[in-house]
Structures are given as structure tokens and as C-alpha cells.
Amino acid sequence: MKVLAWMFLGAIPISMGVFFSLEVGVWWAGPVLLGGSTLFVIVLIWAIRTVVE
């Protein structure tokens, strides 16, 4: 489980770059991406807690 969490943490910069590109390139989909970003943050917090434990 910790290996999965570390792999997930390693993918964060890529994911953030993708989110940033989408938000800039497809500005009219802002609310949808905002919802996706909120879900992303929740999963991110869960992954960090998993690593810490």
C-alpha cells in the first residue's frame, strides 16, 4: 500500500501540469475542472495520510 502511495505522490507534478493545462486551455469547463481538482485534493490528502501511517 505504501508503494502505491509513493507512486501516486510521484505522479502529482504530472497531474498538476495536466490540470493547469486543462484549466488554461479549456477555460469554459472551469466548474467541472474545479470539481475534479477538489476530488484530487481529497485523494491527495488521503495518500499523504497513508504514507505517514
HELIX and SHEET records of a PDB file:
HELIX    1   1 LYS A    2  GLY A   10  1                                   9    
HELIX    2   2 ILE A   12  GLY A   25  1                                  14    
HELIX    3   3 TRP A   27  ALA A   29  5                                   3    
HELIX    4   4 GLY A   30  VAL A   52  1                                  23    
END                                                                             
